[in-house]
Amino acid sequence: MNTDAQKILVVGGAGYIGSHVVKALRDAGKSPVVFDNMSSGLQENLLAGIPFIKGDTQFPEQLATAMEGVDSIIHLAALKAAGESMTAPEKYAENNISGTINLLNAAAAANVKYFVFSSSAAVYGEPQYLPLDEAHPTKPLNFYGYTKLAVENLLYWYSQLKDLRFSSLRYFNAAGYDVEGELNGLEQEPNNLLPIVMETIVGRRKKVEVFGTDYETRDGSCIRDYIHVSDLAEAHLRALDYLQRENQDLVVNLGTSKGLSVLEILQIAREVCGVDFDYTLGPRRVGDPAVVLAKAGLATELLGWKPKHSDAKTLLETTLRAYQKSKDS
Ligand SMILES: NC(=O)c1ccc[n+]([C@@H]2O[C@H](COP(=O)([O-])OP(=O)(O)OC[C@H]3O[C@@H](n4cnc5c(N)ncnc54)[C@H](O)[C@@H]3O)[C@@H](O)[C@H]2O)c1
C-alpha cells in the first residue's frame, strides 16, 4: 500500500503554522489537502499544486465532503487570542470546541485513523515548577487555554471509544518564518513579541512595549520558550509517523527548554536588523507568568525530534526576511 498517496487533511492549513506544515508534508512527498475558512488564513499561504477546500469546521456537511479519501487529519484551526477569549468566550467555545467536535465526528464517521492536534503550553497555566513537563498539572489561566485542554480531553475519549489515535502537540511560543524563504505570509494583528518588534522596525508601529522589568529573572523581563515554525512543522511529520508506527496516543511539549527574555530579544533584534527602534518599559500585565519553559525531552525520545532552527538569530533573521519581502512587494 502506498501510504503517501493517502490524503492528509490539514485543517487551518492556510494559517501561519499550518502553511509551514503543508510545505513540510509536500516536501516529504505526502499528499496534503488544505481545509480552511480563511478567517485568518492567507491566500499567499496556499501553495501551488496543493488542493484547497474553503470550508468551516462549524459546518458538518462541509467536513463530511472533505473526508473523502482522508487517512489522517492535522487540526490547527482555532482562534488563538488569549485576551479576546476572556471577553468573548462563546466565540472560542463555538470555534475551538464545537468546531473540533464536528471534525472528530466527521473523522470517526469516515474511519480516519490518525489525528494530530495543535495544543498549547497554555494548558498548563501558572507554572508550579520549571521546566514544564507533560505531567505538570493543567490549569489554564485563560479560556483559550481551556479550549485546548477541552479538546485534549475529547481526543482521549475518542481514542478510547473510536478507532482514532491522536497526537497532541503542546506548542510553546511559535516564531520565525520558513527557513527556506518560500512562505512569507505575515500574521495580521499579531500578539507575539517578534512580529511586534518587526512591525516597529518596518515603521508599522511606533514602539515596542515591555510589560514588566521587575520579575525575578536574569534581567527582570519575562522569559519565554521560542520554537521555530519550521521545527514545529517537522514535528508534525514525525508525530504522524509515530501514530502510524506505534498506533498509540501521544501528548508532547514542543519547545527548546531554553528561554529568551524580552530584553534579550530586543537586543538581538537590534544586532540582526542593524537598526535601533523605540521601546518603553512598562508595568507587568495581569496573568503573565515570569518564566514559561518547556521540558522538551519527551518529543526527542519518542519522535527523534530536535529543534534545529530555534536559536534567537535564526528566529529573528527569518522573521526579518519575511517582513522585508512583504515591504518590497
Ligand atoms: N502561534 C502560536 O504561538 C501558537 C502556540 C500554541 C498553539 N497554537 C495553535 O496552533 C494553531 C495554529 O496557529 P497559528 O498561529 O498558525 O494561527 P492562524 O490564525 O494563523 O491559523 C489558524 C488557521 O485556522 C483557520 N481557521 C480558524 N477557524 C477555522 C474554522 N472554524 N474552520 C476552518 N478554518 C479555521 C484560520 O483561517 C487560519 O488559517 C492554532 O490552533 C493555535 O491555537 C499556536
The ligand as a Gaussian input file, in Angstrom:
#p B3LYP/6-31G(d) Opt

LIG

0 1
 N        1.157000      30.704000      17.171000
 C        1.476000      30.177000      18.340000
 O        2.441000      30.609000      19.010000
 C        0.706000      29.005000      18.882000
 C        1.074000      28.462000      20.138000
 C        0.355000      27.380000      20.623000
 C       -0.680000      26.833000      19.887000
 N       -1.032000      27.392000      18.694000
 C       -2.140000      26.804000      17.943000
 O       -1.675000      26.463000      16.649000
 C       -2.742000      26.547000      15.706000
 C       -2.321000      27.379000      14.519000
 O       -1.960000      28.674000      14.981000
 P       -1.449000      29.817000      14.013000
 O       -0.525000      30.648000      14.820000
 O       -0.997000      29.232000      12.743000
 O       -2.806000      30.652000      13.807000
 P       -3.514000      31.142000      12.472000
 O       -4.634000      32.026000      12.910000
 O       -2.517000      31.714000      11.535000
 O       -4.074000      29.795000      11.845000
 C       -5.333000      29.248000      12.132000
 C       -5.974000      28.875000      10.797000
 O       -7.219000      28.223000      11.047000
 C       -8.228000      28.787000      10.217000
 N       -9.489000      28.602000      10.945000
 C       -9.854000      29.140000      12.128000
 N      -11.073000      28.713000      12.474000
 C      -11.494000      27.876000      11.488000
 C      -12.673000      27.124000      11.275000
 N      -13.698000      27.166000      12.147000
 N      -12.773000      26.365000      10.161000
 C      -11.763000      26.322000       9.244000
 N      -10.629000      27.022000       9.394000
 C      -10.490000      27.808000      10.511000
 C       -7.811000      30.233000      10.015000
 O       -8.357000      30.810000       8.848000
 C       -6.294000      30.089000       9.930000
 O       -5.872000      29.840000       8.605000
 C       -3.928000      27.111000      16.474000
 O       -4.737000      26.030000      16.859000
 C       -3.297000      27.752000      17.694000
 O       -4.184000      27.761000      18.778000
 C       -0.364000      28.470000      18.163000

